[in-house]
Amino acid sequence: MDQPTAEDALRRLEPLVGEWSLEAGPPDGPPWPGNARDTIE
C-alpha cells in the first residue's frame, strides 16, 4: 500500500485553512446559544 507524502497530506488539508464561525446544537434541533470562532493555519 502506498503511503501519502507529507506534501500530499498537507494539500488534502488545505480546504480547512482559514477562519471559521462555529455553532453547536443537538441533531435535528435548534442551535444552542453562544458562538465560537476558530482559526486554522
MDTraj code that builds the backbone (N, CA, C; nanometers):
import mdtraj as md
import numpy as np

residues = "MET ASP GLN PRO THR ALA GLU ASP ALA LEU ARG ARG LEU GLU PRO LEU VAL GLY GLU TRP SER LEU GLU ALA GLY PRO PRO ASP GLY PRO PRO TRP PRO GLY ASN ALA ARG ASP THR ILE GLU".split()
xyz = np.array([
    [0.0857, -0.1175, 0.0000],
    [0.0000, 0.0000, 0.0000],
    [0.0901, 0.1235, 0.0000],
    [0.0596, 0.2202, -0.0860],
    [0.1373, 0.3434, -0.0949],
    [0.1012, 0.4375, 0.0193],
    [0.2026, 0.4960, 0.0794],
    [0.1835, 0.5957, 0.1837],
    [0.1840, 0.7345, 0.1215],
    [0.0931, 0.8238, 0.1630],
    [0.0964, 0.9594, 0.1089],
    [0.2190, 1.0332, 0.1620],
    [0.2711, 1.1222, 0.0809],
    [0.3834, 1.2039, 0.1266],
    [0.3280, 1.3139, 0.2175],
    [0.4169, 1.3782, 0.2929],
    [0.3758, 1.4895, 0.3783],
    [0.3130, 1.5999, 0.2933],
    [0.3692, 1.6245, 0.1774],
    [0.3154, 1.7274, 0.0873],
    [0.1731, 1.6925, 0.0436],
    [0.1490, 1.5669, 0.0093],
    [0.0142, 1.5235, -0.0295],
    [-0.0839, 1.5400, 0.0866],
    [-0.0417, 1.5020, 0.2053],
    [-0.1287, 1.5124, 0.3222],
    [-0.1637, 1.6581, 0.3502],
    [-0.0659, 1.7479, 0.3445],
    [-0.0917, 1.8899, 0.3680],
    [-0.1833, 1.9488, 0.2607],
    [-0.1657, 1.9079, 0.1381],
    [-0.2503, 1.9570, 0.0295],
    [-0.3967, 1.9155, 0.0523],
    [-0.4175, 1.7966, 0.1054],
    [-0.5545, 1.7499, 0.1303],
    [-0.6202, 1.8248, 0.2463],
    [-0.5399, 1.8815, 0.3359],
    [-0.5931, 1.9579, 0.4490],
    [-0.6171, 2.1053, 0.4153],
    [-0.5674, 2.1501, 0.3014],
    [-0.5765, 2.2908, 0.2614],
    [-0.7190, 2.3488, 0.2692],
    [-0.8248, 2.2755, 0.2341],
    [-0.9596, 2.3338, 0.2433],
    [-1.0001, 2.3745, 0.3853],
    [-0.9325, 2.3221, 0.4868],
    [-0.9668, 2.3559, 0.6248],
    [-0.8994, 2.4835, 0.6735],
    [-0.7997, 2.5342, 0.6017],
    [-0.7251, 2.6514, 0.6444],
    [-0.8121, 2.7757, 0.6294],
    [-0.8178, 2.8554, 0.7354],
    [-0.8945, 2.9795, 0.7321],
    [-0.9575, 3.0090, 0.8666],
    [-1.0485, 3.1059, 0.8674],
    [-1.1229, 3.1412, 0.9872],
    [-1.2629, 3.0829, 0.9762],
    [-1.3088, 3.0259, 1.0859],
    [-1.4382, 2.9573, 1.0861],
    [-1.5246, 3.0088, 1.1996],
    [-1.6533, 3.0270, 1.1730],
    [-1.7528, 3.0565, 1.2755],
    [-1.8235, 2.9255, 1.3065],
    [-1.8406, 2.8975, 1.4360],
    [-1.8968, 2.7696, 1.4779],
    [-2.0227, 2.7905, 1.5603],
    [-2.1153, 2.6985, 1.5487],
    [-2.2295, 2.6927, 1.6379],
    [-2.2570, 2.5458, 1.6670],
    [-2.3144, 2.5204, 1.7835],
    [-2.3409, 2.3827, 1.8244],
    [-2.4897, 2.3660, 1.8523],
    [-2.5342, 2.2443, 1.8419],
    [-2.6732, 2.2130, 1.8717],
    [-2.6960, 2.0643, 1.8594],
    [-2.8086, 2.0196, 1.9100],
    [-2.8388, 1.8773, 1.9003],
    [-2.8807, 1.8406, 1.7581],
    [-2.8691, 1.7143, 1.7207],
    [-2.9169, 1.6718, 1.5885],
    [-3.0650, 1.7063, 1.5720],
    [-3.1001, 1.7625, 1.4591],
    [-3.2386, 1.7972, 1.4265],
    [-3.3015, 1.8939, 1.5262],
    [-3.2186, 1.9731, 1.5949],
    [-3.2736, 2.0687, 1.6907],
    [-3.2180, 2.2078, 1.6657],
    [-3.2679, 2.3049, 1.7393],
    [-3.2196, 2.4420, 1.7216],
    [-3.0778, 2.4560, 1.7764],
    [-3.0006, 2.5529, 1.7243],
    [-2.8659, 2.5738, 1.7762],
    [-2.8699, 2.6211, 1.9215],
    [-2.7691, 2.5835, 1.9983],
    [-2.7582, 2.6284, 2.1356],
    [-2.7109, 2.7734, 2.1364],
    [-2.7403, 2.8486, 2.2417],
    [-2.6961, 2.9880, 2.2465],
    [-2.5436, 2.9977, 2.2532],
    [-2.4924, 3.1051, 2.1992],
    [-2.3481, 3.1269, 2.2000],
    [-2.2886, 3.1015, 2.0628],
    [-2.1612, 3.1328, 2.0489],
    [-2.0918, 3.1093, 1.9239],
    [-1.9433, 3.0984, 1.9509],
    [-1.8694, 3.0605, 1.8530],
    [-1.7243, 3.0459, 1.8662],
    [-1.6602, 3.0751, 1.7317],
    [-1.5341, 3.1115, 1.7362],
    [-1.4555, 3.1324, 1.6153],
    [-1.3279, 3.0504, 1.6289],
    [-1.2798, 3.0015, 1.5176],
    [-1.1580, 2.9207, 1.5177],
    [-1.0752, 2.9611, 1.3965],
    [-0.9439, 2.9608, 1.4121],
    [-0.8522, 2.9883, 1.3034],
    [-0.7608, 2.8681, 1.2870],
    [-0.7542, 2.8165, 1.1662],
    [-0.6662, 2.7028, 1.1365],
    [-0.5615, 2.7524, 1.0371],
    [-0.4363, 2.7369, 1.0751],
    [-0.3259, 2.7813, 0.9891],
    [-0.2472, 2.6631, 0.9387],
])
top = md.Topology()
chain = top.add_chain()
for i, resn in enumerate(residues, 1):
    res = top.add_residue(resn, chain, resSeq=i)
    for name in ("N", "CA", "C"):
        top.add_atom(name, md.element.get_by_symbol(name[0]), res)
traj = md.Trajectory(xyz[None], top)
